[in-house]
Amino acid sequence: MKAGWRAMVLLMLAGCGQSQEPARPGDIPPVTASPQAIQVAVIEVRSSQVPVSVEVTGQVTAVYQATLASRIQGTIDNLLVREGSLVRKGQTLIVLDNRDLQAELSRVTAELDNAKAHQDRMEELYRKDAVSKQELENATRALRVAEAGRKAVLAQLSYTIVKAPFDGVITEKKVERGELASPGQALLKMEDPGQLRLEATVAESDVRVVSVGSLLPVIIDALGADPLKGRVSQILPAGDPQTHTFTMKVDLPQAGGLKSGMFGRLRLEKGVSTTLLLPKSAFIEQGELASLFVVGSDQVARLRWVKIGRVFEPGVEILSGVDAGERVIADGRKGRDGALVQEMTAAALPAP
C-alpha cells in the first residue's frame, strides 16, 4: 500500500515540474501590440505680424431726408401718394381743404380793388389841389395795407398744398384722406434713395486714425461679404460726453439692394502687432472650443485645448494654449491623441 502512494506522489511531482519548466534559450517571447504610427505634416508655431483694427458698426441713412408737416390747420382733401411712391421736386403730394381761404381771398381782393380806386381818385384830386397831401398819403397807406392783406391770404393758400422739396421716394405716410391736419403735424416722410451713407459712432481713442476723405471698406450684412468702398464725408466736431464717442458719416456708392435702415460694419486700421498664428486646418473646432495636436520631443501627438482669437488671411490667432517654437500637426483631422508621429515635415507658416 505504501509503495502505491509513493508512486502516485512521484508522478504528480513529475507533472508539476513539466508545467513550470522555464523557457529554453532561443525561445521567442510573445510580441506586445504597440499603437499604430501616423504620417502627417508638422508645422512650427511662430510669431507673425498682423494688422490691429477695430470694428465700428452703424446704420445706413439717406443724405437727404425730410419730414413734411402742415403749417396750417385744415382737412386733408386729397392725398396723392403712398409709401414707395417716387416723386419729383415740386410735385404736389397733399392738398388741404381751402374753401375758407378762397372766400377770404375774394374778400381781400375786393378790398384791394377799392383801395386802389380810392388812391387813384386821391391822386387825381391832389393834382387839382382839391385834397391835401395828408389825405393822399392816407389813401396810399390804405392801399399798401390791402396789398399786404392779399399777400397774407395767398401765403395761407400756398400752405394748403404740400409739395416735394426734392426728388425721392415716400417712406412713410402718417395721415389719411379726410383727417384734420394741425400746424406742425407730420404728414409724410421722404428721402433720396440715390444718396446713402453709413452713420457710425467711433470711440474718441479711434477718431485720430481717420480723417475726412479717407476711403474705408464697408460691409453691409444684408448684401453679402463683398465690401463697398465708402468715403468719410464728415466727423462731427462734438462728441457725446456720456459715451465718449463721435459720429462719423461715410458716403456709400450706389449698390443694388442697398436701403436706408440696414446694418453696416467698417474696420479702422490702427497699425500692426505681433501674435501667434496657425492655419485654420490645424484646429478642431467644437462650438466655441478649439483644440489641436502638439507633437512633443518624443514625437508623440497629444491633444491640447487652446483659445483662439481673430481670423486673418494667413491664419487664426492663438491667444493661449501653445507657445512659439512648439510643433503641431498641420491637419488636425488626421491627429490622434497618443499616436506616434512619423515622417514629420517641417513647414513654416507663410508670412502675412
C-alpha positions in Angstrom: 0.0 0.0 0.0 2.8 2.4 1.0 4.6 1.6 -2.2 1.5 2.6 -4.3 1.2 6.0 -2.6 4.9 6.7 -3.3 4.4 6.0 -7.0 1.5 8.4 -7.2 3.4 11.2 -5.5 6.3 10.8 -7.8 4.0 11.0 -10.8 2.3 14.2 -9.5 5.7 15.9 -8.9 6.9 15.0 -12.3 3.7 16.5 -13.9 4.2 19.8 -11.9 7.8 20.0 -12.9 6.9 19.8 -16.6 4.3 22.6 -16.4 6.6 25.1 -14.6 9.7 24.4 -16.7 11.5 27.8 -17.6 11.7 28.8 -21.2 14.7 27.4 -23.0 17.3 29.6 -24.5 16.4 30.7 -28.1 12.6 30.7 -27.5 10.9 33.9 -28.9 8.8 35.8 -26.3 5.2 36.8 -27.2 5.0 40.2 -29.1 3.2 43.1 -27.2 1.0 45.3 -29.5 2.1 49.0 -29.9 0.0 51.9 -31.1 0.0 52.4 -34.9 2.0 55.4 -36.0 0.5 58.2 -38.2 2.2 60.0 -41.0 1.3 63.7 -41.1 2.8 67.1 -41.8 4.0 69.1 -38.8 4.4 72.9 -38.6 6.2 75.1 -36.1 4.3 77.8 -34.1 5.9 81.1 -35.0 5.2 84.8 -34.3 3.7 86.9 -37.2 2.8 90.5 -37.6 -0.9 91.2 -38.1 -2.9 94.4 -38.5 -4.5 95.9 -35.5 -8.0 97.0 -36.3 -11.2 98.0 -34.6 -14.7 97.2 -35.9 -17.2 100.0 -36.0 -20.9 99.4 -36.5 -23.5 101.8 -37.8 -26.8 102.3 -39.7 -27.4 103.3 -43.3 -29.3 106.5 -43.6 -30.2 108.9 -46.5 -28.2 112.0 -47.0 -31.4 113.9 -48.0 -34.4 113.1 -45.9 -37.4 115.2 -44.8 -40.5 115.1 -42.7 -43.2 117.1 -44.4 -45.6 118.8 -41.9 -48.7 121.1 -42.2 -48.2 124.8 -41.5 -52.0 125.5 -41.0 -55.0 123.6 -39.8 -57.2 122.0 -42.4 -58.9 118.9 -43.5 -56.9 116.7 -45.9 -58.9 117.0 -49.2 -56.6 114.9 -51.4 -53.7 112.5 -50.7 -51.8 111.8 -53.9 -49.1 109.5 -52.8 -48.4 106.4 -50.6 -45.4 104.5 -49.3 -43.0 103.7 -52.1 -44.2 106.4 -54.4 -41.4 108.1 -56.5 -41.8 111.8 -56.6 -40.1 114.7 -58.3 -39.1 118.1 -56.8 -42.1 120.4 -56.7 -44.7 117.7 -57.2 -48.0 118.1 -55.3 -48.3 115.5 -52.6 -51.2 116.6 -50.3 -54.0 119.2 -50.8 -55.8 120.6 -47.8 -59.4 122.0 -47.9 -59.0 125.6 -48.9 -62.6 126.8 -49.4 -62.5 129.2 -46.4 -59.3 130.7 -47.7 -60.7 131.1 -51.2 -63.5 133.1 -49.7 -61.1 135.2 -47.7 -59.1 135.8 -50.9 -62.1 137.1 -52.7 -62.8 139.5 -49.8 -59.3 140.9 -49.6 -59.1 141.2 -53.4 -62.2 143.3 -53.4 -60.8 145.5 -50.6 -57.6 145.9 -52.6 -59.6 147.0 -55.7 -61.5 149.6 -53.6 -58.2 150.8 -52.0 -56.6 151.1 -55.5 -59.6 153.0 -56.9 -59.6 155.3 -53.9 -55.9 156.0 -54.1 -56.3 156.8 -57.9 -59.1 159.4 -57.1 -56.9 160.9 -54.4 -54.0 161.4 -56.8 -56.3 163.0 -59.4 -57.8 165.4 -56.8 -54.4 166.1 -55.3 -53.2 167.2 -58.8 -56.2 169.6 -59.0 -55.3 170.8 -55.5 -58.7 169.6 -54.3 -57.4 167.4 -51.4 -54.5 167.8 -49.0 -51.3 165.8 -49.2 -52.2 164.1 -45.9 -55.4 162.7 -47.5 -53.4 161.3 -50.4 -50.9 159.7 -48.0 -53.7 158.1 -46.1 -55.1 156.6 -49.3 -51.7 155.3 -50.3 -51.2 153.6 -46.9 -54.7 152.0 -47.1 -53.7 150.6 -50.5 -50.5 149.1 -49.1 -52.4 147.5 -46.2 -54.9 146.0 -48.7 -52.0 144.6 -50.7 -50.3 143.1 -47.6 -53.6 141.5 -46.6 -54.0 139.9 -50.0 -50.4 138.6 -49.9 -51.0 137.1 -46.5 -54.1 135.2 -47.7 -52.2 134.0 -50.8 -49.4 132.7 -48.5 -52.0 130.8 -46.4 -53.4 129.3 -49.6 -50.0 128.1 -50.6 -49.7 126.2 -47.3 -52.7 124.1 -48.3 -50.6 122.4 -51.0 -47.7 120.2 -49.7 -45.0 119.7 -52.4 -41.9 117.6 -52.6 -38.7 119.5 -51.7 -36.5 117.2 -53.8 -36.5 114.1 -55.9 -37.0 111.0 -53.8 -39.4 108.3 -52.5 -42.1 108.4 -49.9 -41.0 106.2 -47.0 -43.9 106.8 -44.5 -47.4 108.1 -44.7 -48.8 109.3 -41.3 -52.3 110.5 -42.3 -55.2 109.5 -44.4 -57.6 111.5 -46.6 -60.3 113.2 -44.6 -58.2 113.6 -41.4 -57.7 117.0 -39.8 -54.2 118.3 -40.1 -52.9 120.6 -37.3 -50.0 123.0 -37.6 -46.7 121.2 -37.1 -48.2 117.8 -37.5 -46.1 115.3 -39.6 -47.8 114.2 -42.7 -45.2 112.4 -44.8 -41.6 111.2 -44.7 -39.4 111.0 -47.8 -35.8 110.5 -48.7 -33.5 110.4 -51.7 -32.5 106.7 -52.1 -29.8 107.5 -54.6 -27.5 109.1 -51.9 -27.0 107.0 -48.8 -24.3 107.0 -46.1 -23.3 105.0 -43.1 -23.5 106.8 -39.8 -21.4 105.1 -37.1 -20.2 106.0 -33.6 -16.4 105.9 -33.1 -14.6 105.9 -29.8 -12.6 109.0 -29.0 -9.4 107.0 -29.0 -10.0 105.8 -32.6 -11.1 109.1 -34.2 -7.5 110.1 -34.8 -6.9 107.2 -37.2 -9.4 108.5 -39.8 -9.9 111.8 -41.5 -12.4 113.4 -43.9 -11.8 112.0 -47.4 -10.4 108.6 -46.2 -11.6 105.5 -48.1 -12.9 102.7 -45.9 -14.3 99.3 -46.8 -17.9 99.0 -45.6 -19.7 95.6 -45.2 -23.4 95.6 -45.4 -24.5 92.3 -43.9 -27.8 92.2 -45.9 -25.8 92.5 -49.2 -23.2 89.8 -48.5 -19.5 89.7 -47.6 -18.3 91.9 -50.5 -17.4 95.3 -49.1 -18.4 98.7 -50.5 -15.9 101.5 -50.9 -17.0 104.3 -48.6 -15.6 107.8 -48.2 -15.6 109.7 -44.9 -17.6 112.8 -45.6 -17.9 114.2 -42.1 -16.8 113.7 -38.5 -19.0 115.7 -36.1 -16.8 118.1 -34.1 -18.6 117.5 -30.8 -18.7 114.1 -29.2 -21.1 112.5 -26.7 -19.8 113.3 -23.2 -21.5 110.3 -21.7 -20.2 107.6 -24.1 -17.1 109.5 -25.3 -17.9 108.7 -28.9 -18.1 110.7 -32.1 -20.4 110.4 -35.0 -18.7 109.6 -38.3 -20.6 109.8 -41.7 -19.3 107.7 -44.6 -20.8 108.2 -48.0 -21.7 105.0 -49.9 -21.7 104.3 -53.6 -24.9 103.2 -55.3 -25.5 99.4 -55.0 -28.3 97.1 -55.8 -30.5 96.3 -52.8 -28.9 99.0 -50.6 -31.6 100.7 -48.4 -31.7 103.0 -45.5 -32.0 101.4 -42.1 -29.6 98.5 -43.0 -26.9 97.5 -40.6 -23.3 98.1 -41.7 -19.8 97.5 -40.4 -16.4 99.0 -41.1 -12.9 98.5 -39.8 -10.4 101.1 -38.7 -6.8 100.1 -39.1 -4.6 101.1 -36.2 -1.2 99.6 -37.2 0.3 96.2 -36.6 1.0 93.9 -33.7 2.9 90.6 -33.2 0.9 87.4 -32.3 1.0 83.6 -32.9 -0.8 82.3 -36.0 -1.6 78.9 -37.3 -3.6 77.8 -40.3 -7.2 77.1 -39.8 -6.7 73.4 -40.8 -4.7 72.8 -37.6 -7.7 73.4 -35.4 -10.5 71.1 -34.4 -13.4 73.4 -33.5 -16.3 72.2 -31.4 -18.7 75.1 -30.9 -16.8 77.8 -29.1 -14.0 75.4 -28.1 -10.9 74.6 -30.2 -8.1 72.1 -29.9 -5.0 70.9 -31.8 -2.4 68.2 -31.6 1.0 69.2 -30.2 4.0 67.0 -31.2 6.5 66.7 -28.4 10.2 65.8 -28.4 9.2 62.2 -28.1 7.3 62.5 -31.4 4.0 61.7 -29.8 0.9 63.7 -30.6 -1.1 65.0 -27.7 -4.4 66.7 -27.8 -4.4 70.3 -26.3 -7.2 72.8 -25.9 -6.4 76.3 -27.0 -8.0 79.7 -27.0 -8.2 81.3 -30.5 -8.9 84.9 -31.5 -9.2 86.8 -34.7 -9.1 85.2 -38.1 -6.7 86.7 -40.7 -5.9 85.7 -44.3 -2.7 83.8 -43.3 -4.2 82.0 -40.3 -6.0 82.1 -37.0 -4.7 83.9 -34.0 -3.8 81.9 -30.9 -4.4 83.7 -27.6 -3.3 80.9 -25.2 -2.6 77.2 -25.1 0.7 76.9 -27.1 4.0 78.8 -27.2 6.2 79.9 -30.0 8.6 77.1 -31.1 6.2 74.2 -30.4 5.2 71.9 -33.2 1.7 70.9 -34.1 0.0 68.7 -36.7 -0.9 70.8 -39.8 -4.2 69.0 -40.4 -5.9 68.4 -37.0 -8.4 65.9 -38.6 -5.5 63.5 -39.1 -4.3 63.6 -35.5 -4.8 61.1 -32.8 -4.1 61.6 -29.1 -1.1 59.5 -28.0 -0.2 58.4 -31.5 3.5 58.2 -32.7 4.2 60.7 -35.4 6.4 59.6 -38.4 7.7 61.4 -41.5 7.2 64.8 -40.0 7.5 67.6 -42.5 8.8 70.9 -41.2 6.8 73.7 -42.7 6.7 77.3 -41.5 3.6 79.4 -41.5 3.6 81.7 -44.5 4.2 85.3 -43.7 1.1 87.6 -43.7 
